[in-house]
Amino acid sequence: YCKSIFEKCSKTLIMSATILNHKAFCRSVGLSPDQVKFIQVQSDFPLEHRPIVSLNIAYLNYNNLQSAEVQASIARAVDNIMSMHRNDKGIIHTTSYDQLNFIKENMSEANARRLLVTDPEIQRDEVISEHTNNTKPTVLISPSLHTGLDLKDKLSRFQIITKVPYPNKSDRWTNAKREVDEEWYYWQTALKLIQAYGRSVRSKDDWAKTYILDSAFGYFVKKNMNILPDWFRQAIRK
């Protein structure tokens, strides 16, 4: 699909805040890395406006997420964060509707009432519009709002990423891609993670705090230092 577009010009400029691994990107769109110049610049968003707080609540994989104890720990952490931000709008990124449901079912009534849930049966824009127009401190919760969402200024002063968003290996297409190119798998995870991080801080004057619950986050960062940009790693609070 990309080749016919690239061939129309002698030079093509591709711009994004989340290319990250330019070699994996080139392979994914059919470009030869030796024909590509990769330029990376620093973020001009102040670090103090976009801290990442790693809470290490539990190591989250499919098996651990079936544990009632782990589910309760995750829900309790979300509940506590929402209580700290009782007057703020925010967003909770899950990686499945199962996570969404056990969080909602195991938190205080006061905070559960603040949640606005995306649903395959409801137009996404309707839920976002309700969040945008509501004067109360509503909180979006969804497995599908990692991209394409502009929560500028007071629309989100905090966000929670429950789990490192690895692509689902039970999906045949995803697993086939991973077996051909394992680097692609980690690149896709990093893309989704950083896209989620970017939903709430939309300019250098905007600010929000990001909480990550998954204790696997530290391992993921260490394993992928070569593709995670400095401006992201520098925001992680020790």
N, C-alpha and C positions, 0 to 999 in steps of 0.2 A: 504493500500500500504506500509506503514512504518513498520508494525508489522513483516512481513517476513524478513525485513532487520535487525531490532533490535534483533531478535531471533537468528541470526547467531553468535553473540558474547556475552561474559559474561558482557562486558562493552562497551558502545558506547560513543564517544566524538563528540558532535555537537558544532561547533564554528561559531559565526556570530557577527558582530557589531550591529545587530539589532534584537536580540531575544526580548529584552525589558520586556515583561510580560511573565515570564517563565511558570506561571500556565496556561495562555491562550494558550501558545505554546504547552504545554504538552497535553492539551485537544484536540488541533487541529491535533496532530499526534498520539493520542491514548496511551500516556504514563501516568502512575500514578505519580502525583507530589511527593508522598512520596518515590518513587524509584529514584528520580532525585536530583542530587546535582547541584545547580545553582551558578556559580562563575561569578562575574562582576568586571571588572577592569576599571580603568580610561583611558581616551584617552591621548596619549603622543603628540597630535597635539597642539601647543601653542594656547591659547585663542585669542591672538591678530592676529593670522593668519586666523581665521574663525568666525568673528563676525556675529551675526544675528541682523539686524536692522528691528524692527517692526514699520511700518509706519502708521498703523491704517487708511487707506484710506477710507474704508467703511466696514460695516458688510455684509459679502457676504453669501447669501443663494440663493436658486433657484429664489424666487420672486424678491429679490433685484437686481439680475443679469439681470432681464428683463428691468430694468429702464434705459432709455437712459442717464440720469444724472449720474448714478452709472457707467455705461459703459464708459462714457466720462472721469470720474475721474480716473478709472483704466488705461485707455489708456494714459491719460496725465501723470500719475505717471510713467508708464513704459517708456514713451518718455523721461521724465526728467532724469530718471536713466540712460538710454542709452546715453543721451547727456553727462552726467557726466563721463561716461565710453566710450567716443567716440573713444578712441584708443584701447579699450580692446575687446577681444572676451568674450562671455558669453552665458548664457542659460536662457530661460523663461519657467517655468513650469506652464501650465494651467491645468484645470481639464476637459476641453471639447474643441471641435473644435469651438463651438460658441464663447467662450472666445477668442480663438486664432484669430478668424475672426474679432471680433469687436475691438480688440487691433490693429491689422494690419491696419484696415480701418480708424482708428481715430488717427493716429500718423503722425509725420512729414514725408515728402517724403524721406529725407536723412536717417532717422532711419529705415523706412519701407524697404528700399533697402538693409539694412544690414541683414534682417531676412531670415533665412533658415527654411522653414516650413516642418514638417513631414506630410506625406499624406498617407492614406491607399493604394493608387495606386502606390506609389513609395517605393522601398526597403529602409528600415531605414538605412542600411549601406551606401547607396549612399549619403544620406543627411549628415551623420556623416563624411564620407570621404571628401565631399566638404568643410565642416567646418574645418576639420583637415588640408587640403592641401591648403586652400585659405590664401593668405598673408594679406588679408583685415580683419578688425575687425568684422567678421560675428557673428551673434547671433542666436543660435538655439531657436526655439519656438515650443512647442509640449505638448500634454496631455499624451504622452506615453514614456517619457524619464526619469522617476523617478528612474529606476533601470538599471543595466547592462551597464553603460556608464562611460568611464574613460576619464574625461576632465582634465587631469593633466597639471600643470604649465600654460603656456600661452594660452592653449585651452579654459580656462574660468577663468577670474579674478572677475567676478560678476555673480550672479544668482538671479532671481526673482521668488518667489513663490506667485502666485496671490491669491490663496484661500487654506484654510485648506482642505486637500484632503479626505473628508469623502467619503466612498464608496456610490455608487448610490442606494438609498433605493427603487427606482422604479424597480430595477433588482430583480426578484422574488427569485433567489437563495440567494442573499445578504440579502434581507429582512427576509427570512426564518431563515438564520443563526443569524441575529440580534435578532429576537424574541426568539430564543432558548438561546442565550448567548450574552447579550448586551455588556458585557466586550470585547468580540471578536471584535465588531464593532469599539470601540475606539482604541483597539490594532491595528487593520488594518490601521486606520487613522494615528496613531503614526508611524507605520512602514513606510508608504508611505512618510510621512513628513520628517522623518529622512533619508530615502533613497535619497530623493531629495536633502536634505542638503549636503549629502556626494558626490554628483557628481563632485564637483569642487575643493575640497581639498583632494588630494590623498596621501599625505605623510606629515610628520612633517615639511618639508621644503617648502611645497606648501602653497599658500595662495589665498583667495578669500573672497569677501563680499557677504552675503546673505540678500536680502530684502524680507520681507513678507508684502503684501499689505492688507490682510484680518484682520479687527479689531477683528474678532472672535478668532484670534490666542491667545490673552491673556487669554480669557476664557478657551480655550482648554488646555492651559498649566496648569492653576490652577486646572482644573477638573482632570487632568491626571498626577499630580506630582508623583504619585506612580510608574508610568511606564516609564516616560521620564527620561533618565539618567542624572546624574549631569553634565557630560561634555557637554550635549546639553543645559541644562537650564542655565549654567554658561556663555554661549556664547551670551545670549540675552542681547542686550543693552537696558538699561532703558530709 
